[in-house]
Amino acid sequence: MASRYWVVSLPVQNSASTLWNSLQDQISKHSFDTPLYRFNIPNLRVGTLDSLLALSDDLLKSNAFIEGVSHKIRRQIEELERISGLETNALTVDGVPVDSYLTRFVWDEAKYPTMSPLREIVDGIHTQVAKIEDDLKVRVAEYNNVRGQLNAINRKQSGSLAVRDLSNLVKPEDIITSEHLVTLLAVVPKYSQKDWLSSYETLTSYVVLCDKAVHFQVPRSSKKLYEDNEYALYTVTLFGRVADNFRTSARERGFQVRDFEYSPEAQESRKQELEKLMQDQDNLRSTLLQWCYASYGEVFSSWMHFCAVRVFAESILRYGLPPSFLACVLAPSVKGEKKVRTILEGLCDSANSTYWKTEDEGGAMAGLGGDADAHPYVSFTINVA
């Protein structure tokens, strides 16, 4: 499907059907690759000219907001599908593909009664979309919180030895504890291992190896447990009363002594916490994705109803009363845009065309800027993706 559509309305001089036939004929002859559809707008309540002017001032801002929420939900869906490894699903509105809903738009009278004032319809749409955006923020924050906790745990398990969780690297037999002895874990820069092995015995006077029956001072009591790209992890056993002095001396030589207490209970608790977080993340991601699918359809439907009001209001202000205009949707290619613009302009009142020309062409309306299209007809763009 196209990612960008034009919604335009042309002033009707004789009959809408005659103008529609002429437009179809011109597009098929000069820009046959441009899809063209009628955009059916019901007879809405006009109100006063002042109310239309006031509404027109807010339409551009509200459109940008609604479009932004639509894109925000769409991007969230794409991210969740990518993370989940799912194939990208075609988004739907009321059970039909987005492009089909747009190009075959039908006004929902039950949801938006045509006798309601235009301001009431627009404000209702804005409020509804704002509520969906707030709900999205809450749901995404909840999901990201769990995801952040998991990422923090994964960083501890996969980071360098200077920061990672050591519980998976240390076995019970690696740790010696008694009334007088303690085993410390030293993180040694990978290329400083020779320095460590030649110096750790002299960092304090009581580096020992503990046998089950005898405690005595002996060299070579340090054992390497693990090595990564940056560091190596060593044990060293010494008398508890000199542990603080050893830490200080080790730090001065560039060795980091990590605080560690082996606890099977704590390790099991961490494992259960990790499993719960992973389950919570999967559940939240699945729930959020399904909510996004439904909410995207709701926002897009609201957006198209908003666009219908916008076309109606701007056409009345442009062409006057009673309402007499033809609204349609086109999807020209980039290279075909200029040709399509020429066709549309040719179907308008040629005597009025010069007034709406672009600034380069010296038209009087060029000074409006903003979203005001420099054309003798109502036109704005819908960016679906």
Sine and cosine of phi, psi and omega as CSV:
sin_phi,cos_phi,sin_psi,cos_psi,sin_omega,cos_omega
0.00,0.00,0.35,-0.94,0.04,-1.00
-0.95,0.31,0.45,-0.89,0.03,-1.00
-0.98,-0.18,-0.12,0.99,-0.06,-1.00
-0.60,-0.80,0.77,-0.64,-0.01,-1.00
-0.79,-0.61,0.48,-0.88,0.18,-0.98
-0.98,-0.20,0.71,-0.70,0.20,-0.98
-0.94,-0.33,0.86,-0.50,-0.06,-1.00
-0.76,-0.65,0.38,-0.92,0.18,-0.98
-0.72,-0.69,0.68,-0.74,-0.01,-1.00
-0.92,-0.40,0.61,-0.79,0.03,-1.00
-0.94,0.35,0.70,-0.71,-0.01,-1.00
-1.00,-0.05,0.84,-0.54,0.02,-1.00
-1.00,-0.03,-0.71,0.70,-0.02,-1.00
-0.94,-0.35,-0.96,0.27,0.03,-1.00
-0.63,-0.78,0.50,-0.87,-0.02,-1.00
-0.90,0.44,-0.60,0.80,-0.03,-1.00
-0.93,0.38,-0.61,0.79,0.04,-1.00
-0.91,0.42,-0.70,0.72,0.01,-1.00
-0.90,0.44,-0.64,0.76,0.01,-1.00
-0.90,0.45,-0.67,0.74,0.03,-1.00
-0.90,0.44,-0.64,0.76,0.02,-1.00
-0.91,0.42,-0.67,0.75,0.01,-1.00
-0.90,0.44,-0.71,0.70,0.03,-1.00
-0.86,0.51,-0.68,0.74,-0.04,-1.00
-0.91,0.42,-0.69,0.73,-0.02,-1.00
-0.93,0.38,-0.66,0.75,0.01,-1.00
-0.91,0.42,-0.69,0.72,-0.03,-1.00
-0.91,0.40,-0.52,0.85,-0.01,-1.00
-0.98,0.18,-0.66,0.75,-0.19,-0.98
-0.93,-0.38,-0.25,0.97,0.02,-1.00
-0.47,-0.88,0.88,0.48,-0.15,-0.99
-0.89,0.46,-0.34,0.94,-0.02,-1.00
-1.00,0.02,0.16,0.99,0.02,-1.00
-0.99,-0.12,0.94,-0.35,0.07,-1.00
-0.88,0.48,0.63,-0.77,-0.06,-1.00
-0.68,-0.74,0.74,-0.68,-0.04,-1.00
-0.62,-0.78,0.50,-0.87,0.15,-0.99
-0.96,0.28,0.60,-0.80,0.08,-1.00
-0.92,-0.40,0.98,-0.18,-0.16,-0.99
-0.99,0.16,0.91,-0.42,0.00,-1.00
-0.91,-0.41,0.78,-0.62,-0.02,-1.00
-0.96,0.28,0.09,-1.00,0.08,-1.00
-0.98,0.21,0.98,-0.17,-0.04,-1.00
-1.00,0.03,0.22,-0.98,-0.02,-1.00
-0.99,0.17,0.87,-0.49,-0.11,-0.99
-0.95,0.31,-0.74,0.67,-0.09,-1.00
0.98,0.21,-0.40,-0.92,-0.02,-1.00
-1.00,-0.09,0.29,-0.96,0.04,-1.00
-0.89,0.46,-0.63,0.77,0.01,-1.00
-0.88,0.47,-0.66,0.75,-0.01,-1.00
-0.92,0.40,-0.59,0.81,0.04,-1.00
-0.92,0.39,-0.66,0.75,0.03,-1.00
-0.89,0.45,-0.69,0.73,0.01,-1.00
-0.91,0.42,-0.64,0.77,0.01,-1.00
-0.91,0.40,-0.65,0.76,-0.03,-1.00
-0.86,0.51,-0.57,0.82,0.01,-1.00
-0.90,0.44,-0.48,0.88,-0.07,-1.00
-1.00,-0.10,-0.25,0.97,-0.11,-0.99
-0.89,0.45,-0.66,0.75,-0.04,-1.00
-0.90,0.43,-0.70,0.71,-0.02,-1.00
-0.90,0.43,-0.69,0.72,-0.01,-1.00
-0.91,0.41,-0.61,0.79,0.02,-1.00
-0.88,0.47,-0.69,0.73,0.01,-1.00
-0.88,0.48,-0.63,0.78,0.00,-1.00
-0.91,0.41,-0.76,0.65,-0.04,-1.00
-0.90,0.43,-0.68,0.74,0.04,-1.00
-0.87,0.48,-0.66,0.75,0.00,-1.00
-0.88,0.47,-0.67,0.75,0.03,-1.00
-0.91,0.41,-0.65,0.76,0.04,-1.00
-0.85,0.52,-0.73,0.68,0.00,-1.00
-0.92,0.39,-0.58,0.81,-0.01,-1.00
-0.89,0.45,-0.69,0.72,0.02,-1.00
-0.92,0.39,-0.65,0.76,0.00,-1.00
-0.88,0.47,-0.70,0.71,0.02,-1.00
-0.90,0.44,-0.60,0.80,0.03,-1.00
-0.90,0.43,-0.66,0.75,0.04,-1.00
-0.88,0.48,-0.73,0.69,-0.02,-1.00
-0.88,0.48,-0.64,0.77,0.01,-1.00
-0.92,0.39,-0.70,0.72,-0.02,-1.00
-0.91,0.41,-0.64,0.77,0.04,-1.00
-0.91,0.42,-0.63,0.78,0.01,-1.00
-0.91,0.42,-0.72,0.69,-0.01,-1.00
-0.89,0.45,-0.61,0.79,-0.04,-1.00
-0.99,0.17,-0.15,0.99,-0.04,-1.00
0.95,0.32,0.44,0.90,-0.02,-1.00
-1.00,-0.04,0.47,-0.88,0.13,-0.99
-0.94,0.33,0.58,-0.81,-0.01,-1.00
-0.91,0.41,0.84,-0.55,0.01,-1.00
-1.00,0.01,0.57,-0.82,0.09,-1.00
-0.94,0.34,0.85,-0.53,-0.03,-1.00
-0.94,0.34,0.56,-0.83,-0.05,-1.00
-0.79,-0.61,0.37,-0.93,0.10,-0.99
-0.76,-0.64,0.87,-0.49,-0.06,-1.00
0.80,0.60,0.59,0.81,0.09,-1.00
1.00,0.07,0.01,1.00,0.02,-1.00
-0.86,-0.51,0.44,-0.90,0.02,-1.00
-0.84,0.55,0.46,-0.89,-0.06,-1.00
-0.83,0.55,-0.73,0.69,-0.04,-1.00
-0.91,0.42,-0.57,0.82,0.03,-1.00
-0.93,0.37,-0.64,0.77,0.02,-1.00
-0.89,0.45,-0.67,0.74,-0.01,-1.00
-0.92,0.39,-0.74,0.68,-0.11,-0.99
-0.99,0.17,-0.22,0.98,0.05,-1.00
-0.82,-0.57,0.65,0.76,-0.11,-0.99
-0.85,0.53,0.71,-0.70,0.09,-1.00
-0.77,-0.64,0.80,-0.60,-0.03,-1.00
-0.91,0.42,0.70,-0.71,0.02,-1.00
-1.00,-0.04,1.00,-0.09,-0.06,-1.00
-0.91,0.42,-0.58,0.82,-0.03,-1.00
-0.91,0.41,-0.59,0.81,-0.03,-1.00
-1.00,0.08,-0.58,0.82,-0.03,-1.00
-0.75,-0.66,1.00,0.10,-0.02,-1.00
-0.84,0.55,0.75,-0.66,-0.08,-1.00
-0.93,0.37,-0.29,0.96,0.02,-1.00
-0.99,0.12,-0.11,0.99,0.05,-1.00
-0.95,0.32,0.55,-0.84,0.08,-1.00
-0.86,0.51,0.56,-0.83,-0.02,-1.00
-0.86,0.51,-0.63,0.78,0.02,-1.00
-0.87,0.50,-0.64,0.77,0.00,-1.00
-0.90,0.43,-0.65,0.76,0.01,-1.00
-0.90,0.43,-0.74,0.67,-0.04,-1.00
-0.90,0.44,-0.71,0.71,0.00,-1.00
-0.91,0.43,-0.60,0.80,0.03,-1.00
-0.90,0.43,-0.67,0.74,0.04,-1.00
-0.90,0.44,-0.71,0.70,-0.02,-1.00
-0.87,0.49,-0.69,0.72,0.00,-1.00
-0.90,0.44,-0.68,0.74,0.00,-1.00
-0.89,0.46,-0.71,0.70,-0.02,-1.00
-0.93,0.37,-0.60,0.80,0.04,-1.00
-0.89,0.45,-0.62,0.78,0.03,-1.00
-0.91,0.42,-0.65,0.76,0.04,-1.00
-0.90,0.43,-0.65,0.76,0.02,-1.00
-0.89,0.45,-0.67,0.74,0.04,-1.00
-0.88,0.47,-0.68,0.74,0.02,-1.00
-0.89,0.45,-0.64,0.77,0.04,-1.00
-0.87,0.50,-0.71,0.71,-0.02,-1.00
-0.87,0.50,-0.68,0.73,-0.02,-1.00
-0.91,0.41,-0.72,0.69,-0.04,-1.00
-0.92,0.40,-0.66,0.75,0.01,-1.00
-0.92,0.39,-0.63,0.77,0.02,-1.00
-0.89,0.46,-0.66,0.75,0.03,-1.00
-0.89,0.45,-0.70,0.71,0.02,-1.00
-0.91,0.42,-0.71,0.70,-0.02,-1.00
-0.92,0.40,-0.49,0.87,0.04,-1.00
-0.90,0.43,-0.74,0.67,0.03,-1.00
-0.91,0.42,-0.66,0.75,0.01,-1.00
-0.89,0.46,-0.62,0.78,0.03,-1.00
-0.91,0.41,-0.64,0.77,0.05,-1.00
-0.89,0.46,-0.67,0.74,0.02,-1.00
-0.91,0.42,-0.66,0.75,0.02,-1.00
-0.89,0.46,-0.61,0.79,0.02,-1.00
-0.90,0.43,-0.67,0.75,0.02,-1.00
-0.91,0.40,-0.67,0.74,-0.01,-1.00
-0.91,0.42,-0.59,0.81,0.05,-1.00
-0.90,0.43,-0.61,0.79,0.02,-1.00
-0.93,0.37,-0.51,0.86,-0.04,-1.00
-1.00,0.03,-0.39,0.92,-0.07,-1.00
-0.89,-0.45,-0.08,1.00,0.00,-1.00
-0.96,0.26,-0.12,-0.99,0.01,-1.00
-0.94,0.33,0.26,-0.97,-0.01,-1.00
-0.88,0.48,-0.31,0.95,-0.01,-1.00
-0.94,0.34,-0.40,0.92,-0.10,-1.00
-0.77,-0.64,-0.34,0.94,-0.15,-0.99
-0.96,0.28,0.31,-0.95,0.08,-1.00
-0.94,0.34,0.78,-0.62,-0.09,-1.00
-1.00,-0.08,-0.09,1.00,-0.14,-0.99
-0.88,0.48,-0.51,0.86,0.00,-1.00
-0.98,0.18,-0.17,0.99,-0.06,-1.00
-0.98,-0.21,-0.26,0.96,-0.10,-0.99
-0.94,-0.34,0.76,-0.65,0.03,-1.00
-0.98,-0.22,0.34,-0.94,-0.02,-1.00
-0.83,0.56,-0.62,0.79,-0.05,-1.00
-0.95,0.31,-0.20,0.98,0.04,-1.00
-0.98,0.18,-0.30,0.95,-0.11,-0.99
-0.95,-0.31,0.79,-0.61,0.07,-1.00
-0.92,-0.40,0.84,-0.54,0.04,-1.00
-0.71,-0.70,0.67,-0.74,0.07,-1.00
-0.44,-0.90,-0.17,-0.99,-0.02,-1.00
-0.89,0.46,-0.55,0.83,-0.10,-1.00
-0.91,-0.41,-0.33,0.94,-0.12,-0.99
-0.95,-0.32,0.45,-0.89,0.03,-1.00
-0.57,-0.82,0.59,-0.81,0.08,-1.00
-0.97,-0.25,0.81,-0.59,0.05,-1.00
-0.96,-0.26,0.41,-0.91,0.05,-1.00
-0.93,-0.36,0.85,-0.52,-0.05,-1.00
-0.94,-0.35,0.76,-0.65,0.08,-1.00
-0.99,-0.14,0.90,-0.45,-0.13,-0.99
-0.91,-0.41,0.78,-0.62,0.09,-1.00
-0.78,0.63,0.67,-0.74,-0.13,-0.99
-0.81,0.59,-0.63,0.77,-0.07,-1.00
-1.00,-0.05,0.22,0.98,0.07,-1.00
-0.90,-0.44,0.29,0.96,-0.08,-1.00
-0.92,0.40,-0.61,0.80,0.04,-1.00
-0.89,0.45,-0.65,0.76,0.03,-1.00
-0.88,0.47,-0.67,0.75,0.03,-1.00
-0.88,0.47,-0.76,0.66,-0.07,-1.00
-0.91,0.42,-0.46,0.89,-0.01,-1.00
-1.00,-0.01,-0.17,0.98,-0.11,-0.99
-0.84,-0.55,-0.31,0.95,-0.13,-0.99
-0.90,0.45,-0.48,0.88,-0.03,-1.00
-0.93,0.38,-0.39,0.92,-0.07,-1.00
-0.97,-0.24,0.05,1.00,0.02,-1.00
-0.94,0.34,-0.42,0.91,0.14,-0.99
-0.46,-0.89,0.26,-0.97,-0.12,-0.99
-0.99,0.14,-0.06,1.00,-0.17,-0.99
-0.77,-0.64,0.78,0.63,0.16,-0.99
-1.00,0.08,0.83,-0.56,-0.13,-0.99
-0.70,-0.71,0.27,-0.96,0.21,-0.98
-0.93,-0.37,0.77,-0.64,-0.07,-1.00
-0.99,-0.16,0.89,-0.46,0.19,-0.98
-1.00,-0.01,0.33,-0.94,-0.04,-1.00
-0.85,0.53,-0.54,0.84,-0.08,-1.00
-0.97,-0.26,-0.45,0.89,-0.18,-0.98
-0.79,-0.62,0.66,-0.75,0.12,-0.99
-0.94,-0.35,0.85,-0.52,0.01,-1.00
-0.47,-0.88,0.39,-0.92,-0.01,-1.00
-0.99,0.16,0.72,-0.69,-0.06,-1.00
-0.41,-0.91,0.58,-0.82,0.09,-1.00
-0.96,0.28,0.15,-0.99,0.03,-1.00
0.88,0.47,0.56,0.83,0.00,-1.00
-1.00,0.01,-0.01,1.00,0.01,-1.00
-1.00,-0.02,0.68,-0.73,-0.06,-1.00
-0.81,-0.59,0.75,-0.66,0.03,-1.00
-0.99,0.10,0.80,-0.61,-0.01,-1.00
-0.99,-0.17,-0.55,0.83,-0.14,-0.99
-0.31,-0.95,0.43,-0.90,0.03,-1.00
-0.59,-0.81,0.72,-0.69,0.10,-1.00
-0.89,-0.45,-0.33,-0.94,-0.08,-1.00
-0.95,0.31,-0.31,0.95,-0.10,-1.00
-0.88,-0.48,-0.57,0.82,-0.17,-0.99
-0.71,-0.71,0.25,-0.97,0.16,-0.99
-0.82,-0.57,0.55,-0.83,-0.02,-1.00
-0.95,-0.30,0.84,-0.54,-0.01,-1.00
-0.85,-0.52,0.52,-0.86,0.20,-0.98
-0.99,-0.14,0.45,-0.89,0.15,-0.99
-0.52,-0.85,0.73,-0.68,-0.05,-1.00
-0.94,-0.33,0.72,-0.69,-0.04,-1.00
-0.44,-0.90,0.13,-0.99,0.04,-1.00
-0.93,0.37,0.69,-0.72,-0.06,-1.00
-0.85,0.53,-0.53,0.85,-0.08,-1.00
-0.95,0.33,-0.24,0.97,0.01,-1.00
-0.93,-0.37,0.17,0.98,-0.06,-1.00
-0.87,0.49,-0.69,0.72,0.00,-1.00
-0.89,0.45,-0.65,0.76,0.04,-1.00
-0.90,0.44,-0.62,0.78,0.02,-1.00
-0.90,0.44,-0.70,0.71,0.02,-1.00
-0.84,0.54,-0.71,0.70,-0.03,-1.00
-0.90,0.44,-0.73,0.69,-0.01,-1.00
-0.90,0.43,-0.63,0.78,0.01,-1.00
-0.90,0.44,-0.68,0.73,0.00,-1.00
-0.88,0.48,-0.62,0.79,0.01,-1.00
-0.91,0.42,-0.44,0.90,0.02,-1.00
-1.00,-0.06,0.05,1.00,0.03,-1.00
1.00,0.00,0.27,0.96,0.04,-1.00
-0.97,-0.25,0.66,-0.75,0.00,-1.00
-0.97,-0.26,0.84,-0.54,0.07,-1.00
-1.00,-0.09,0.91,-0.42,-0.05,-1.00
-1.00,0.07,0.69,-0.73,0.12,-0.99
-0.95,0.33,0.78,-0.63,-0.04,-1.00
-0.41,-0.91,0.70,-0.72,0.08,-1.00
-0.73,-0.69,0.89,-0.46,-0.05,-1.00
-0.96,0.28,0.81,-0.58,0.00,-1.00
-0.56,-0.83,0.95,-0.31,0.04,-1.00
-0.84,0.55,-0.59,0.81,0.00,-1.00
-0.91,0.42,-0.70,0.72,0.01,-1.00
-0.91,0.41,-0.61,0.79,0.00,-1.00
-0.91,0.41,-0.67,0.75,0.04,-1.00
-0.91,0.41,-0.63,0.78,0.02,-1.00
-0.89,0.45,-0.66,0.75,0.03,-1.00
-0.90,0.43,-0.62,0.79,0.02,-1.00
-0.90,0.44,-0.69,0.72,0.01,-1.00
-0.92,0.40,-0.62,0.78,0.03,-1.00
-0.89,0.46,-0.67,0.75,0.01,-1.00
-0.90,0.44,-0.70,0.72,0.00,-1.00
-0.89,0.45,-0.65,0.76,0.02,-1.00
-0.91,0.41,-0.68,0.74,0.02,-1.00
-0.89,0.46,-0.64,0.77,0.02,-1.00
-0.90,0.43,-0.65,0.76,0.03,-1.00
-0.92,0.40,-0.68,0.73,0.03,-1.00
-0.88,0.48,-0.66,0.75,-0.01,-1.00
-0.90,0.44,-0.70,0.71,0.00,-1.00
-0.89,0.46,-0.69,0.73,-0.01,-1.00
-0.91,0.42,-0.70,0.71,-0.01,-1.00
-0.91,0.41,-0.64,0.77,0.01,-1.00
-0.90,0.43,-0.69,0.72,0.01,-1.00
-0.90,0.44,-0.70,0.72,0.00,-1.00
-0.90,0.43,-0.69,0.72,0.00,-1.00
-0.90,0.45,-0.65,0.76,-0.01,-1.00
-0.89,0.45,-0.71,0.70,0.01,-1.00
-0.90,0.43,-0.62,0.78,0.04,-1.00
-0.90,0.43,-0.65,0.76,-0.01,-1.00
-0.91,0.42,-0.66,0.76,0.05,-1.00
-0.83,0.55,-0.76,0.65,-0.05,-1.00
-0.93,0.38,-0.68,0.74,-0.07,-1.00
-0.94,0.34,-0.55,0.83,0.05,-1.00
-0.88,0.48,-0.71,0.71,0.03,-1.00
-0.87,0.49,-0.64,0.77,-0.01,-1.00
-0.92,0.40,-0.70,0.71,-0.01,-1.00
-0.92,0.40,-0.67,0.74,-0.03,-1.00
-0.90,0.43,-0.65,0.76,0.05,-1.00
-0.87,0.49,-0.70,0.71,0.03,-1.00
-0.88,0.47,-0.64,0.77,-0.01,-1.00
-0.89,0.46,-0.68,0.73,-0.01,-1.00
-0.92,0.38,-0.59,0.81,0.09,-1.00
-0.92,0.40,-0.62,0.79,0.07,-1.00
-0.88,0.47,-0.68,0.73,0.00,-1.00
-0.89,0.46,-0.59,0.81,0.03,-1.00
-0.90,0.43,-0.68,0.73,0.06,-1.00
-0.89,0.46,-0.65,0.76,-0.02,-1.00
-0.90,0.44,-0.71,0.70,0.04,-1.00
-0.87,0.49,-0.70,0.72,-0.03,-1.00
-0.88,0.47,-0.77,0.63,-0.06,-1.00
-0.90,0.44,-0.72,0.70,-0.05,-1.00
-0.94,0.35,-0.51,0.86,0.03,-1.00
-0.94,0.35,-0.64,0.77,0.05,-1.00
-0.89,0.46,-0.71,0.70,-0.01,-1.00
-0.92,0.40,-0.52,0.85,-0.04,-1.00
-0.99,0.13,-0.70,0.71,-0.15,-0.99
-0.96,-0.28,-0.24,0.97,0.02,-1.00
1.00,0.02,-0.07,-1.00,-0.01,-1.00
-0.97,-0.26,0.40,-0.92,-0.14,0.99
-0.94,0.34,0.31,-0.95,-0.02,-1.00
-0.83,0.55,0.84,-0.54,0.00,-1.00
-0.51,-0.86,1.00,0.06,-0.04,-1.00
-0.48,-0.88,0.35,-0.94,0.05,-1.00
-0.92,-0.39,0.88,-0.48,0.02,-1.00
-0.98,-0.19,0.66,-0.75,0.00,-1.00
-0.49,-0.87,0.23,-0.97,0.00,-1.00
-0.85,-0.52,0.74,-0.67,0.04,-1.00
-0.78,-0.62,0.42,-0.91,0.06,-1.00
-0.73,-0.68,0.95,0.32,-0.03,-1.00
-0.96,0.29,0.47,-0.89,0.13,-0.99
-0.96,0.27,0.29,-0.96,-0.02,-1.00
-0.86,0.51,-0.68,0.73,-0.04,-1.00
-0.95,0.30,-0.29,0.96,-0.02,-1.00
-0.99,-0.14,-0.01,1.00,-0.09,-1.00
-0.86,0.51,-0.74,0.67,-0.07,-1.00
-0.88,0.48,-0.65,0.76,-0.01,-1.00
-0.91,0.42,-0.67,0.74,0.00,-1.00
-0.91,0.40,-0.63,0.78,0.05,-1.00
-0.87,0.50,-0.66,0.75,0.01,-1.00
-0.89,0.45,-0.65,0.76,0.03,-1.00
-0.89,0.45,-0.73,0.68,-0.02,-1.00
-0.89,0.45,-0.68,0.74,0.00,-1.00
-0.91,0.42,-0.59,0.81,0.00,-1.00
-0.91,0.42,-0.37,0.93,0.01,-1.00
-1.00,-0.02,0.02,1.00,0.05,-1.00
-0.99,-0.16,0.05,-1.00,0.04,-1.00
-0.91,0.40,0.96,-0.29,-0.09,-1.00
-0.88,0.47,-0.46,0.89,-0.01,-1.00
-0.92,0.38,-0.38,0.92,-0.05,-1.00
-0.99,-0.15,-0.11,0.99,-0.14,-0.99
-0.90,0.43,-0.63,0.78,-0.06,-1.00
-0.87,0.50,-0.56,0.83,-0.03,-1.00
-0.89,0.46,-0.47,0.88,-0.11,-0.99
-0.98,-0.21,0.11,0.99,-0.06,-1.00
-0.92,0.39,0.30,-0.95,-0.04,-1.00
-0.93,0.36,0.19,-0.98,-0.06,-1.00
-0.87,0.49,-0.63,0.77,0.02,-1.00
-0.89,0.45,-0.45,0.89,-0.02,-1.00
-1.00,-0.08,0.03,1.00,0.10,-0.99
0.99,0.16,0.41,0.91,-0.01,-1.00
-0.97,0.23,0.44,-0.90,-0.03,-1.00
-0.96,0.29,-0.46,0.89,-0.05,-1.00
-0.99,0.14,-0.03,1.00,-0.05,-1.00
-0.88,0.47,-0.44,0.90,-0.05,-1.00
-0.97,0.23,-0.14,0.99,-0.02,-1.00
-0.91,0.40,-0.66,0.75,0.00,-1.00
0.90,0.43,-0.36,-0.93,0.03,-1.00
0.84,0.54,-0.71,-0.70,-0.06,-1.00
-1.00,-0.06,-0.04,1.00,-0.02,-1.00
-0.91,0.42,0.91,-0.42,-0.02,-1.00
-0.98,0.21,0.73,-0.68,-0.01,-1.00
-0.99,0.12,0.90,0.43,0.00,-1.00
-0.66,-0.75,0.40,-0.92,0.01,-1.00
-0.99,0.15,0.40,0.92,0.03,-1.00
-0.52,-0.85,0.32,-0.95,0.04,-1.00
-0.97,0.26,0.73,-0.68,-0.01,-1.00
-0.41,-0.91,0.75,-0.67,0.19,-0.98
-0.53,-0.85,0.28,-0.96,-0.14,-0.99
-0.96,-0.28,0.65,-0.76,0.12,-0.99
-0.93,-0.36,0.90,-0.44,0.06,-1.00
-0.99,-0.10,0.97,-0.23,-0.07,-1.00
-0.95,0.31,-0.65,0.76,-0.03,-1.00
-0.89,-0.45,0.00,0.00,0.00,0.00
